[in-house]
Each structure stands twice: as C-alpha cells, then as structure tokens.
Amino acid sequence: MIQRADITPRRPAAGSGGAAGPWLLMFAVAFALRAAYAWLAAGPGATPYSDPAEYDAVAWNLARGAGFSFGTGSGAYPTAFVPPLLPWLVSLVYRVAGHQYFVALLFQCFIGALIPIVLASLGAAVFGGNVGRTAGWLAAVHPLLIFFCGYLLTETLFCLVLVVALLASVEWIKTPRPGRALGVGLLWGLATLARPPALLLPLVVLGWAWAPLGLTIATRDRIRQCAFLLLGVALVVGPWTLRNAAVLHAFVPVTTGGGRALLDSNNPIVWGDPRLRGGADSRYALETLSGEFRGRTEPQADALARAHAMEFLRAHSSQWPAMALAKLGRFWRLGAEVGTNGGWQRSGSPLIAIARRIDPLLLWSLVIFPLALWGGVRTLRGPRRWFQSLALLIILYFTLGSVVFWGSLRLRLPIEPLVVLLAAAGFEDLRRRARSSASGLRVIEGRRKAS
C-alpha cells in the first residue's frame, strides 16, 4: 500500500532548481545580521589590528602591485606567513574600492551569508530537504558565525569553501565520475589555500569514500578516481608551493606559520598560567625567544619555533593528558571567551554593554548542543550511517587538531556549520517522533471510542 507521504509533492531542496525566493530570503537575513554586527562592532571607520592587520596589509600590497608581501616601499618583503586565498580575494575588492577596510568587512559578510545557502544544500543532499532548510536557517542566525564576519580573518572563508567541498564530495559519491573527482580535489585544494589544516582532509574524504565507491564502480576505477581527487589538490596547492620555494628558498607547502602556532600554544607561559592553559599566547616567542628569531628567514624562524615547541612537549610528556583536556575544554566551551589581544568591539560600541549582560553563544549552545548530540547518535545508528558520517569525521578531525595546537572558538568555527547540520538532523528526528506519537495516540483514542 502506498503511503500518502510517498505521493505528496515535496518542496524542492536548496540547490535543486526550485524557486529562488526562500534562499534569497535566507541570504538576505544572514547578510543583514552580519553587516549589522560589523557596523556596530567595527564601524565604517574601522582599522585592522592583530591578525586582521596582517591579512589587510598583504591584500593591499597585492592590490597595488607589490606582490604577496609584508611592509611598504623598499621595506616590502615576500611572505608566506598567512594563507593566500583570503588576501587575494580581498585584494580584488581593494582594486575596485580602494584601501577601505570596512568594505573588506562587508565582503566578509557577503561570504558568511553564503554559508547558510550551501549548508542547506549539503543537508538536503545528506539528510533530506527538511534538515537542509532547518540547518540553513540555523546557520543564518548562528551568533558565532555572525560574530566572526566582523573581522578580517580566514575562518569565515574557510567555512564556506569547506562546506562547498563537502557538498561536492557527497555528490561525487552519489554519481562517481573522474571529472567530478578532479573537481572535488580542486575544491579541497582551495580549502587548503584558505587554511592549511585542510591539507590532510582529502585523505579523510578518501577514507570515507572508499567503501561506498566500491558499491558502484570497479576497484580499478575507484583507484583512478581517488588519484584524480589527489591530482586536483596538487594542481591548486602545487603552484603556491613552487612560488614559496622560489621566493623563500625552502619547502613551504602552504604557510610558514605552523611552527609558530605550535609554540604559541605549547610554551611555559601558557602552561604556567591556569587562566591561559589550553589556549595560546605569543609572548614567549615575542619576548623570551625574540633574540633567537632575529635575522632568520621565515622558514628558519618557523623551524626554530617548532623545535622549541617540541622540546617543551618532550619535557612535559607526563602532562600531555592534562594539556589535552585543557585544550578540549576551551575548544568545546559553551560560552564566549575574552581574547588576549584586546577587545573585539570598537570603543563606544553598544555591543560592549550588551555583552556584559548576556552571552548569546551560551544560550545558543544550551539549545543546539543537545540537539547536535542527538543528531550524531541517530546518524551513527541510522541505515545510512556511513554515508551520513562525513560531518562527524570532519568534526573529529578538527577536535584532534585542537589537542595538538590549542582550543578556541576561532579554531572551532569551521566545524560550526556541521554542528548545526547535526542539530538540524536531531531536531527533525525528534519532530518526526513527536508527530508519530501524536498520530498513534489519536488512532488509539479513535478505536476506543468506536468500541
């Protein structure tokens, strides 16, 4: 007997060619919230500081023809300290609008507003249209995703490219073709140029894809398509690696910041202060070791920083479990954190008073995290658990990365869309159960009355 749900027309999912109205509305809401936050937090006269100042400086040098470099005039020097994708995109904005930092922030808001749309498509492809729509709207109003759009950082762009690459990976598994495998590799290459931690993610995707590919194609073709994926990554990342070798005279796959990041999170200052444990602090590198870094090239300084970090870790090997717990605690914290490099809002911003009274992220987490946990449990127990487990694998990958480096909301941001996706899956599962339970009760009551 055909059930009614099987013949009832369904609304097209995001990205399936349906009416554009709902998705334009989702984008408009997401962009308005992000632009409003950027206006209130930074203001139209904003100037960059800390990490955003580095991305801004490289972007402006690119825009005015000085290359991928730090410094100005005769003091400019080539660099690979920051990943290239964000500065390059912002440089295109600067070429049109001039060196207007707030315009770059609005561009960041535009990028962030695309994330809910792509996430809705990913949710529809993996879990179904209802989950996709719910995930998209949750991402549109997510306080953490909104927050980071107010600062010129790589995480928002990385979020977008990561979700696009995941969507392409899922579609490739559904209809495996060599051309699609190559395209997936190209997207993962772009994700790597957005943030270096993505460099190993193609291997995670290949491990996930190996079994389902074997259900539809022969082993020989399966190996060939996996090779095409890796080729796509190499075609995107390879030219940048060759550029680094030419200008820095060293093998630098993406950036020269890995060793420094490892040292900032594994040093005596961070571990010696209970308030900083599990986080990162650059004072050890900038103050204690400044003399050792002076006069060295970027690759040499990065190698030295990595050596000092490894020396610290070897000397404290008995405390690794405590270090890991401290980092995981910061990584998966429920509420907001106060940065060590100054306030996040401009002086006089009305958001400062609001932040003292309420923590939107804490309220959000208390609702979303239980739903995400339930969605994860249902995913692992469902009939399509292997196909739907990709989000869980990516979340695990970044969680383990925080144990190596440090825990922070900034490093967690790239997987927040996937947490939202699991929360949407959990919500839809609970809603279906509630509807089934209510329907069953009505049937029983009707039978009792009839009797």
C-alpha positions in Angstrom: 0.0 0.0 0.0 1.4 3.4 -1.0 1.6 5.8 1.9 0.4 9.3 1.5 3.9 10.7 2.2 5.2 8.9 -0.9 2.8 10.7 -3.3 2.6 14.1 -1.7 4.6 16.7 -3.8 7.7 17.9 -1.9 9.2 21.4 -1.8 12.5 21.4 -3.8 15.6 21.4 -1.7 18.2 24.1 -1.7 20.2 23.9 -4.8 17.8 21.6 -6.6 16.5 24.1 -9.0 13.4 25.2 -7.1 12.1 28.7 -6.5 14.9 31.0 -5.5 12.7 33.1 -3.2 13.3 31.2 0.1 17.0 31.0 -0.5 17.3 34.7 -1.4 15.4 35.5 1.8 17.8 33.3 3.8 20.8 35.0 2.2 19.3 38.5 2.9 18.6 37.7 6.6 22.1 36.3 7.0 23.8 39.2 5.3 21.8 41.8 7.2 22.7 40.3 10.6 26.4 40.1 9.7 26.6 43.6 8.2 24.7 45.0 11.3 27.2 43.3 13.6 30.2 44.6 11.5 28.7 48.1 11.6 28.2 48.1 15.4 31.4 46.2 16.3 33.8 47.9 14.0 32.1 50.9 12.3 32.6 52.4 8.9 35.9 54.0 10.1 37.3 50.7 11.2 41.0 50.0 11.2 42.5 46.5 11.4 44.6 45.3 14.3 46.3 42.0 15.3 45.8 39.2 12.8 43.3 41.1 10.5 46.1 43.8 10.1 48.3 41.1 8.6 45.7 40.0 6.1 44.8 43.6 5.3 48.5 44.5 4.7 49.1 41.6 2.3 45.8 42.3 0.4 46.7 45.9 -0.1 50.2 45.1 -1.3 48.6 42.7 -3.8 46.1 45.3 -4.9 48.8 48.0 -5.6 51.1 45.6 -7.4 53.7 44.9 -4.6 53.1 41.2 -4.6 52.3 38.8 -1.7 54.4 40.7 0.8 54.6 42.5 4.1 55.9 46.0 4.5 55.8 49.0 2.3 58.1 50.7 -0.3 61.7 49.5 -0.3 61.0 47.6 3.0 58.5 45.2 1.5 59.5 41.6 1.6 57.8 38.4 0.2 56.0 36.3 2.8 54.1 33.0 3.2 53.2 33.6 6.9 49.4 33.8 6.1 47.4 31.6 3.7 46.9 33.2 0.3 43.2 32.8 -0.6 41.7 35.5 1.6 44.3 38.2 0.9 44.0 37.5 -2.8 40.2 37.9 -2.8 40.3 41.0 -0.6 42.9 42.5 -3.0 40.3 42.3 -5.8 37.9 44.3 -3.6 40.6 46.9 -2.8 41.4 47.3 -6.5 37.8 48.4 -7.1 37.0 50.2 -3.8 40.5 51.4 -2.7 42.0 50.6 0.7 38.7 50.7 2.6 38.9 48.2 5.4 35.1 48.4 6.2 34.4 47.4 2.6 36.5 44.3 3.1 34.4 43.6 6.2 31.2 43.8 4.1 32.8 41.4 1.6 33.5 39.1 4.6 29.8 39.4 5.5 28.8 38.5 1.9 31.0 35.4 2.1 29.5 34.5 5.5 25.9 34.9 4.2 26.6 32.3 1.5 27.3 29.6 4.1 23.7 29.0 5.1 22.7 28.5 1.5 25.4 26.0 0.8 24.8 24.2 4.1 21.1 23.9 3.2 22.2 22.1 0.0 24.6 19.9 1.9 21.9 19.0 4.5 19.4 18.2 1.7 21.9 16.0 -0.1 22.8 14.0 3.0 19.7 14.1 5.3 16.9 15.4 3.2 15.2 18.8 2.3 13.7 19.4 5.8 17.0 19.0 7.5 18.7 21.2 4.9 16.3 24.0 5.3 16.5 23.9 9.1 20.3 23.8 9.0 20.4 26.8 6.6 18.2 28.9 8.8 20.1 28.0 12.0 23.4 28.9 10.3 21.9 32.2 9.2 21.3 33.3 12.8 24.2 31.5 14.4 25.8 34.0 16.8 29.4 32.7 16.3 29.1 32.7 12.5 27.8 36.2 12.7 30.5 37.3 15.1 33.5 36.3 13.0 32.2 38.2 10.0 33.0 41.4 11.8 36.8 40.7 11.5 39.1 40.1 8.5 40.1 36.5 9.4 40.4 33.4 7.4 37.8 31.3 9.3 34.7 32.6 7.5 36.1 32.0 4.1 37.3 28.6 5.1 33.9 27.7 6.4 32.4 28.4 3.0 34.9 26.6 1.0 34.9 23.6 3.4 31.1 23.2 3.1 31.3 23.6 -0.7 34.0 20.9 -0.8 31.9 18.6 1.4 28.8 19.1 -0.8 30.9 18.3 -3.9 32.3 15.2 -2.2 28.9 13.9 -1.4 27.6 14.5 -4.9 30.7 12.7 -6.3 29.9 9.6 -4.2 26.3 9.6 -5.5 27.5 9.8 -9.1 31.2 8.9 -9.3 32.9 10.2 -12.3 36.6 11.0 -12.9 35.8 14.6 -13.8 33.8 15.0 -10.6 36.7 13.5 -8.5 39.0 16.0 -10.1 36.6 18.9 -9.3 36.4 17.7 -5.7 40.2 17.7 -5.4 40.3 21.3 -6.8 37.9 22.4 -4.1 39.9 20.8 -1.4 42.9 22.5 -2.8 41.2 25.8 -2.4 40.2 24.9 1.1 43.9 24.3 1.9 44.8 27.7 0.5 42.2 29.2 2.8 43.6 27.5 5.9 46.4 24.9 6.0 44.7 22.5 8.3 42.6 21.4 5.3 45.7 19.8 3.7 45.1 16.4 5.2 41.3 16.5 4.8 41.3 14.9 1.3 42.8 11.8 2.9 39.9 11.8 5.4 37.4 12.1 2.5 39.1 9.3 0.6 38.9 7.0 3.6 35.2 7.8 3.9 34.5 7.4 0.2 36.4 4.1 -0.4 33.7 1.7 0.8 30.6 3.4 -0.9 32.6 3.8 -4.1 33.1 0.1 -4.2 29.4 -0.5 -4.3 29.0 1.3 -7.7 32.3 1.1 -9.6 35.1 -1.4 -10.1 38.2 -1.4 -7.9 40.4 -0.1 -10.8 38.1 2.8 -11.5 37.8 3.5 -7.8 41.6 3.8 -7.5 41.7 6.0 -10.6 39.1 8.4 -9.3 40.8 8.7 -5.9 44.0 9.6 -7.8 42.1 12.2 -9.8 41.0 13.8 -6.5 44.6 14.0 -5.2 45.6 15.4 -8.6 43.1 18.2 -8.2 44.6 19.1 -4.8 48.1 19.1 -6.2 47.0 21.3 -9.2 45.8 24.0 -6.8 48.3 23.8 -4.0 51.3 22.9 -6.1 51.8 26.4 -7.8 51.7 28.1 -4.5 54.3 25.7 -3.0 56.5 26.3 -6.0 56.2 30.0 -5.5 57.2 29.7 -1.9 60.2 27.6 -2.9 61.3 30.3 -5.5 60.9 33.3 -3.2 61.7 31.8 0.2 64.2 29.2 -0.9 62.6 26.5 1.2 59.9 23.8 1.0 56.8 25.5 2.4 53.6 23.7 1.3 51.2 26.5 2.3 52.4 28.8 5.1 55.3 29.4 7.4 53.1 29.8 10.5 52.7 26.2 11.6 55.7 26.1 13.9 54.9 29.4 15.5 51.3 28.3 16.1 52.6 25.2 17.8 54.9 27.2 20.0 52.3 29.8 20.9 50.1 27.0 22.3 52.8 24.9 23.9 55.2 27.0 26.0 55.9 27.7 29.7 53.9 30.9 29.8 50.7 29.2 28.6 51.1 26.1 30.7 52.3 28.0 33.8 49.2 30.3 34.0 45.9 28.5 34.8 44.0 31.2 33.1 45.8 30.5 29.8 46.0 26.7 29.8 44.6 25.2 26.7 44.9 28.5 24.8 47.6 30.3 23.0 49.9 33.3 23.9 52.6 34.8 21.7 54.6 36.5 24.5 57.0 33.6 24.8 58.0 33.8 21.2 58.0 37.6 21.0 59.8 38.3 24.3 61.8 35.3 25.6 62.9 34.0 22.1 63.0 37.2 20.2 66.8 37.3 20.1 66.9 33.8 18.6 64.5 34.6 15.8 66.2 37.9 14.8 67.9 37.7 11.5 66.4 34.4 10.4 64.2 33.9 7.3 60.5 33.0 7.8 61.1 29.2 7.2 64.1 29.2 9.5 62.2 31.1 12.3 59.2 28.7 11.8 61.5 25.6 12.1 63.1 27.1 15.3 59.7 27.8 16.8 58.7 24.2 16.1 61.8 22.9 17.7 61.2 24.9 20.9 57.6 23.6 21.0 58.7 20.0 20.6 61.3 20.5 23.3 58.7 21.8 25.7 56.3 18.9 24.9 59.1 16.3 25.4 60.0 17.9 28.8 56.3 17.8 29.9 55.3 14.4 28.4 53.8 13.3 31.7 51.4 16.2 31.5 50.1 15.5 28.0 46.7 14.2 29.2 46.1 17.3 31.3 47.2 19.5 28.3 44.8 17.7 26.0 41.8 18.1 28.5 42.6 21.8 28.9 42.6 22.3 25.1 39.5 20.3 24.6 37.7 22.2 27.3 38.5 25.5 25.5 37.6 24.1 22.1 34.2 22.9 23.1 33.3 25.6 25.6 29.7 26.7 25.7 30.1 30.4 26.1 32.1 33.2 24.7 35.8 33.8 25.5 37.7 37.0 26.1 40.6 37.5 23.7 44.1 38.2 24.9 44.8 40.8 22.2 42.3 43.4 23.2 38.6 43.9 22.9 36.6 42.7 20.0 34.4 45.8 19.7 35.4 49.4 19.0 35.3 51.9 21.8 31.8 53.2 22.3 30.1 50.3 20.6 26.7 49.5 22.1 27.6 45.8 21.9 30.0 46.2 24.8 27.2 46.8 27.3 25.1 44.0 25.8 28.0 41.6 26.1 28.3 42.3 29.8 24.7 41.3 30.4 24.1 38.4 28.1 26.1 35.7 26.4 24.3 34.8 23.1 26.6 31.9 22.5 25.9 30.3 25.8 22.1 30.5 25.2 22.6 29.1 21.7 24.9 26.3 22.9 22.4 25.1 25.6 19.8 24.5 22.9 21.9 23.4 19.9 24.5 21.1 21.5 21.9 18.6 22.9 20.2 18.5 19.5 23.6 18.0 17.8 24.5 15.2 20.1 21.1 13.5 19.4 21.6 14.0 15.7 25.0 12.4 15.9 23.7 9.4 17.8 20.9 9.0 15.3 23.3 9.3 12.4 25.5 6.5 13.8 22.5 4.3 14.4 20.8 5.0 11.1 20.6 2.8 8.0 22.8 5.3 6.0 25.2 5.9 8.9 28.4 5.5 6.7 27.1 8.0 4.1 26.0 10.5 6.7 29.0 10.1 8.9 31.2 12.6 6.9 30.2 15.5 9.2 31.2 13.5 12.3 34.6 12.7 10.7 35.4 16.3 9.9 34.3 17.4 13.4 36.6 14.7 14.9 39.5 15.8 12.7 39.3 19.4 13.9 38.8 18.3 17.5 42.0 16.2 17.4 43.8 19.2 15.8 42.9 21.3 18.8 44.7 18.8 21.0 47.9 19.4 19.0 47.6 23.2 18.9 45.1 24.9 21.1 41.4 25.2 21.9 39.5 28.3 20.9 36.2 29.3 19.4 38.1 30.6 16.4 39.6 27.2 15.6 36.1 25.6 16.2 34.4 28.0 13.8 35.0 25.9 10.6 33.0 23.0 12.0 30.2 25.0 13.5 28.1 24.6 10.3 28.5 20.8 10.7 27.4 21.0 14.3 24.4 23.0 13.1 23.7 20.3 10.5 23.7 17.6 13.1 21.5 19.7 15.3 19.0 20.1 12.5 19.1 16.3 11.9 18.4 15.8 15.6 15.6 18.3 15.6 13.9 16.8 12.6 14.2 13.3 14.1 12.5 14.5 17.4 9.8 16.3 15.4 9.1 13.1 13.4 8.9 11.1 16.6 6.5 13.6 18.2 4.3 13.5 15.1 4.3 9.7 15.1 3.5 9.6 18.8 0.7 12.1 18.5 -0.7 10.2 15.5 -0.6 6.9 17.3 -2.4 8.3 20.3 -5.2 9.7 18.1 -5.6 6.3 16.4 -5.9 4.5 19.8 -8.3 7.1 21.1 -10.5 6.7 18.0 -10.5 2.9 18.3 -11.5 3.1 21.9 -14.4 5.4 21.1 -15.5 3.2 18.3 -15.6 0.2 20.6 
